[in-house]
Amino acid sequence: MTVPYLPLNRITALHAEEIHAAIDRVVDAGWYLKGEATRQFEQQYADYIGTKHCICVANGLDALTLILRAYIEKGVLHEDDEIIVPANTYIATILSITENRLVPVLVEPRIDTFQIDDSLIEQAITPRIKAVMIVHLYGRCAYTERIARICANHNLLLLEDNAQAHGSVCDVVSPRRKTGSIGHAAAHSFYPGKNLGALGDAGAVTTNDDELAATICSLANYGSSRKYVFDYVGRNSRIDEIQAAVLSVKLKYLDADNARRRQIAAYYIDHLKNPVITVPHYSMDNVWHIFPVLCERRDALQQYLNDRGVGTMIHYPIPPHHQQCYSQWQHLSFPITERIHAQELSLPCHQAMTTEEVDYVISCLNDFQ
């Protein structure tokens, strides 16, 4: 049997008729940017997340970058201010900080959740810390009440990188809220491989802050608040109408798709019985964008699975502080982050996966020695 890691054609095929019809409507309408499809999806996604505003942009990195840039324009953040961020995250989270001439302060994760360790945040706070950027990595909610108290006590912004957790619900706030509506602002990526994925690049910012939303809208449109009037030195960052239309179709099925991912994750956890492979703890706030296991012989395990037709990925092989682009951090030591990056292997886990495929992957894993 061959089990691909993430067959996007199969995922798209689940709703192919509606997707093709949505694309045809955009093509026939003759309006391809900043039109009705974009306005419709922005309203739908804001309603889904539970925020007043959704501003669609070109990609998830732009969403992160524009949030910080807007706070700089508002005078809330200033050059060389520091942002607490998890040490184990995709590089985009950190790129958004340094692009704005802000300073990332890296904090270790917990090995059992892969999320930022809230017990280490307060000791990382300096007079220049102005925000905590949590990352709902792999689809699991990173928010805790302790993080909220720290931000409140120190008057810090709470920002969310929600690129991997569309549809995750935070159970520790009352009433229950979706990730992307918990902090002051949140960035979302609709990269094709995400739980809510477009057919190309796309992203969004969600927030309840009217002024912040207006500033981001302007910054993403060349800095313009109205045609040919430029308030900021902005950029061109916008979703196209086809991507917005596709996302409107897929949003209708997101909760059901996430439920299937949870079902597969629970099945993995219940049936993987190999002592050399560590499976994650199950959590209902996890939408399982990625199903990560840890193995000291990760590379051998990946090759073993590849030889048996099972596709896998590594998220991520090199931690940010060991990347050449941040060579000034090469001397830093984050043992838990480094262990995760040395041992993590992502198994197939998506809504188009069959039970037979899941059973085959489990069989292979349990036979690994």
C-alpha positions in Angstrom: 0.0 0.0 0.0 1.1 3.6 -0.7 0.0 6.2 1.8 1.0 9.8 0.7 1.6 12.3 3.5 -0.8 15.0 2.3 -2.5 14.4 -1.1 -3.9 17.8 -1.9 -5.7 16.5 -5.0 -7.7 14.1 -2.8 -8.6 16.7 -0.3 -9.7 19.1 -3.0 -11.7 16.3 -4.7 -13.9 16.0 -1.5 -15.6 19.3 -2.6 -14.5 19.5 -6.2 -17.9 20.3 -7.7 -18.5 23.3 -5.4 -14.9 24.5 -5.8 -15.1 24.4 -9.6 -18.4 26.2 -9.5 -17.0 28.9 -7.2 -14.0 29.4 -9.5 -16.3 29.6 -12.6 -18.4 32.3 -10.9 -15.3 34.4 -10.3 -13.9 33.9 -13.8 -17.3 34.8 -15.4 -17.8 37.9 -13.1 -14.6 39.5 -14.5 -13.6 41.0 -11.1 -10.5 39.3 -9.8 -9.2 41.4 -6.8 -10.9 43.1 -3.9 -14.3 42.1 -5.0 -17.4 40.4 -3.6 -15.8 37.0 -3.1 -13.2 38.6 -0.8 -15.8 40.6 1.1 -17.9 37.5 1.5 -15.1 35.3 2.9 -13.9 38.1 5.2 -17.3 38.3 6.8 -17.7 34.5 6.9 -14.3 33.9 8.5 -14.8 36.8 11.0 -18.1 35.3 12.0 -16.5 31.8 12.3 -13.6 32.9 14.4 -15.7 35.3 16.5 -14.1 38.6 15.8 -15.4 42.0 14.4 -12.8 42.1 11.7 -11.1 39.8 9.2 -8.7 41.4 6.8 -7.5 39.1 4.0 -3.9 39.5 2.9 -1.5 37.7 0.6 -0.1 35.0 3.0 0.4 34.1 6.6 3.8 35.8 6.9 2.3 39.1 5.7 -0.5 38.7 8.2 2.0 38.5 11.1 4.2 41.2 9.7 1.3 43.6 9.1 0.0 43.2 12.7 3.3 44.3 14.1 3.8 47.1 11.5 0.3 48.4 12.4 1.2 48.6 16.1 4.3 50.5 15.2 2.3 52.9 13.1 -0.1 53.3 16.0 2.8 54.1 18.4 2.2 51.0 20.5 5.5 49.3 19.4 8.8 50.9 18.6 12.0 49.8 17.0 14.1 47.4 19.3 11.1 46.6 21.4 11.1 42.9 22.4 8.6 40.2 21.6 8.4 36.9 23.5 8.0 34.0 21.0 8.4 30.2 21.3 11.8 28.9 20.3 10.3 26.1 18.3 8.1 27.5 15.6 8.1 27.9 11.9 10.6 30.6 10.8 7.8 32.9 9.6 6.8 33.8 13.2 10.3 35.1 13.9 10.8 36.7 10.4 7.8 38.9 11.1 9.4 40.2 14.2 12.8 40.9 12.8 11.4 42.4 9.6 9.8 45.1 11.8 13.2 45.8 13.5 11.8 44.3 16.7 13.7 41.8 18.8 12.5 38.2 19.3 13.1 36.7 22.8 13.0 32.9 22.4 11.3 30.8 25.1 11.4 27.0 25.3 8.3 24.8 24.8 7.0 22.0 26.9 8.0 18.6 25.6 4.5 17.1 26.3 2.6 19.8 24.3 5.2 21.4 22.0 3.7 24.7 23.0 5.5 27.6 24.7 6.1 26.8 28.4 4.1 29.4 30.3 6.2 28.8 33.4 9.2 30.3 31.6 7.6 33.4 30.2 7.8 35.7 33.2 11.5 35.2 33.8 12.1 36.3 30.2 10.4 39.6 30.7 12.6 42.7 30.5 11.6 46.4 30.4 11.6 46.2 26.6 9.2 43.3 26.3 6.0 44.6 24.8 4.2 41.5 23.6 3.9 37.8 23.8 3.3 36.0 20.5 1.9 32.5 21.0 1.9 30.0 18.2 -0.8 27.3 18.1 1.8 24.9 16.7 0.7 21.7 15.0 -3.0 22.7 15.5 -3.0 22.7 19.3 -4.1 25.8 21.3 -1.1 27.4 23.1 -3.1 29.8 25.2 -3.2 29.3 29.0 -4.8 31.4 31.8 -1.3 31.9 33.1 -0.2 33.6 29.8 -3.3 35.8 30.0 -2.4 36.9 33.6 1.2 37.6 32.7 0.1 39.8 29.8 -2.4 41.6 32.0 0.0 42.1 34.9 2.8 43.4 32.6 0.5 45.3 30.2 1.7 43.2 27.2 0.0 42.6 23.9 -1.1 39.0 23.3 -0.7 38.1 19.7 -1.6 34.8 18.0 0.1 32.9 15.2 -2.9 30.8 14.2 -1.5 29.6 10.9 -1.8 25.9 11.9 -5.0 25.9 14.0 -8.0 26.9 12.1 -11.1 25.8 14.0 -9.3 25.0 17.3 -11.5 26.0 20.3 -9.9 27.2 23.5 -11.6 25.5 26.5 -9.9 27.5 29.3 -11.7 30.8 28.5 -15.4 31.4 29.2 -17.3 31.4 27.0 -15.3 29.0 24.9 -13.6 30.9 22.0 -11.8 29.9 18.8 -8.1 30.5 18.5 -7.7 33.6 16.5 -10.1 35.5 18.8 -8.3 35.2 22.1 -5.5 37.8 21.8 -5.4 41.4 20.6 -4.9 40.2 17.0 -4.2 37.0 15.2 -2.5 35.9 11.9 -3.8 33.1 9.8 -2.3 31.3 6.8 -4.4 29.6 4.1 -1.4 27.9 2.5 -2.7 24.9 0.5 -1.6 22.3 3.1 -3.4 23.9 6.0 -6.6 22.6 7.5 -8.3 25.5 5.7 -6.2 25.7 2.6 -6.5 27.8 -0.5 -5.3 26.7 -4.0 -2.4 29.1 -3.6 -1.1 31.5 -1.1 -3.5 33.5 1.1 -3.7 34.7 4.7 -5.7 36.9 7.0 -5.7 39.0 10.2 -8.5 38.8 12.7 -9.1 41.3 15.5 -11.7 43.2 17.4 -9.7 46.4 17.3 -11.3 48.9 14.8 -8.3 51.1 14.5 -5.8 48.3 14.1 -8.0 46.7 11.4 -8.2 50.0 9.5 -4.5 50.4 9.7 -3.8 46.9 8.4 -6.3 47.4 5.6 -4.4 50.5 4.5 -0.9 49.1 5.0 -1.8 46.0 2.9 -3.1 48.3 0.1 0.1 50.2 -0.6 -0.6 52.3 2.5 -3.8 53.8 0.9 -7.0 54.5 2.8 -8.7 55.7 -0.4 -7.7 55.5 -4.1 -4.4 57.4 -4.8 -4.2 58.7 -1.2 -1.3 57.1 0.7 -1.2 57.5 4.5 1.6 55.0 5.1 4.6 53.5 3.2 2.6 50.3 2.6 2.9 47.2 0.5 0.8 45.2 -1.9 -0.6 42.3 0.1 -4.0 41.0 -0.9 -5.9 37.8 -1.5 -7.3 37.2 -5.0 -11.0 36.5 -5.7 -10.4 32.9 -6.7 -8.7 32.0 -3.5 -11.4 33.8 -1.4 -14.1 31.9 -3.3 -12.4 28.6 -2.8 -12.0 29.3 0.9 -15.7 30.1 1.3 -16.5 26.7 0.0 -14.0 24.9 2.2 -14.9 26.8 5.4 -18.3 25.2 5.4 -16.6 21.8 5.9 -13.8 22.8 8.2 -15.4 21.6 11.5 -16.3 18.2 9.9 -12.8 17.9 8.4 -11.2 18.7 11.8 -13.4 16.1 13.4 -12.1 13.5 11.1 -8.5 14.6 11.9 -9.3 14.2 15.6 -10.7 10.7 15.0 -7.5 9.6 13.2 -5.3 11.2 15.9 -7.2 9.4 18.6 -6.9 6.1 16.7 -3.2 6.6 16.3 -2.7 7.3 20.0 -4.8 4.2 21.0 -3.1 1.8 18.7 0.6 2.9 18.4 2.3 0.6 20.8 6.0 0.9 19.9 8.2 1.8 22.9 10.7 3.7 20.7 8.0 6.0 19.4 6.5 8.7 21.6 3.0 9.8 20.6 1.5 13.1 21.6 -1.2 13.5 24.3 -4.7 13.8 22.9 -6.4 17.1 23.4 -9.8 18.2 22.1 -8.5 21.7 21.5 -6.1 20.2 18.9 -7.2 20.2 15.2 -4.2 18.1 14.3 -2.8 20.1 11.5 0.2 17.9 12.1 0.4 14.6 14.0 3.9 14.6 15.4 5.7 11.6 17.0 9.1 11.6 18.6 11.8 9.0 17.9 15.5 9.1 18.8 16.1 7.2 15.5 13.9 9.6 13.5 15.8 9.5 10.3 15.9 5.6 10.3 12.2 5.6 11.0 11.4 8.0 8.2 13.4 5.9 5.7 11.8 2.7 7.0 8.3 4.2 6.4 9.3 5.6 3.0 10.5 2.1 2.0 7.0 0.8 2.8 5.2 3.5 0.9 4.3 5.8 3.8 4.9 9.4 3.3 6.1 11.6 6.2 7.4 15.1 6.9 9.7 16.7 9.5 8.4 19.8 11.2 11.1 21.1 11.4 14.6 19.8 10.8 16.5 22.9 11.9 15.3 25.2 14.7 15.2 28.9 14.1 18.2 29.7 16.3 20.4 27.3 14.2 19.4 28.8 10.9 22.1 30.7 8.9 19.8 33.8 8.6 20.0 34.1 12.4 23.7 33.2 12.7 24.0 35.6 15.7 22.0 33.0 17.7 24.2 30.0 16.9 25.6 30.1 20.4 22.2 29.8 22.1 21.1 26.6 23.7 17.5 25.5 23.8 17.7 21.8 24.6 14.0 21.0 24.5 13.5 22.8 21.2 16.6 21.0 19.8 15.3 17.6 21.0 12.0 18.2 19.2 13.7 19.3 16.0 16.0 16.3 16.1 13.3 13.7 16.9 10.0 14.9 15.4 8.3 13.1 12.5 4.9 13.9 11.1 2.6 11.1 10.2 -0.2 11.3 7.6 -3.3 12.7 9.2 -6.0 14.4 7.1 -9.7 14.3 6.3 -9.3 12.3 3.1 -7.4 9.5 4.7 -9.1 6.1 4.8 -9.2 3.7 7.8 -7.3 1.1 5.8 -4.5 3.7 5.3 -4.4 4.5 9.0 -4.3 0.8 9.9 -1.4 0.2 7.5 0.6 3.1 8.9 0.1 1.8 12.5 1.1 -1.7 11.4 4.3 -0.4 9.9 5.1 1.8 13.0 4.5 -1.1 15.4 6.8 -3.3 13.5 9.7 -0.8 13.5 12.7 -1.9 15.5 
